[in-house]
Amino acid sequence: MTWRVRVRPEAELDLLVASLANNALLYADLFEGVRRVFARRFPFAVSFQIVGDEVVVISILHMRRRRMT
């Protein structure tokens, strides 16, 4: 039997942040040292900066929220 695997959004973000530890320089510098990476399967974007030997997460945004008008 093959099991279906479901990854919760929180776990996806954990994987994404862990990926930043090894691959932070792969993501383009958007402005003033701020970089952004999108989660593959979930609508989240993580903005971060590299400061010395650390990756500092600035924000985690849900990218599919409806705007209130």
Secondary structure, DSSP 8 states (H G I E B T S, - for coil): --------HHHHHHHHHHHHHHHGGGS-EEETTEEEEE-SSSSEEEEEEEETTEEEEEEEEETT-----
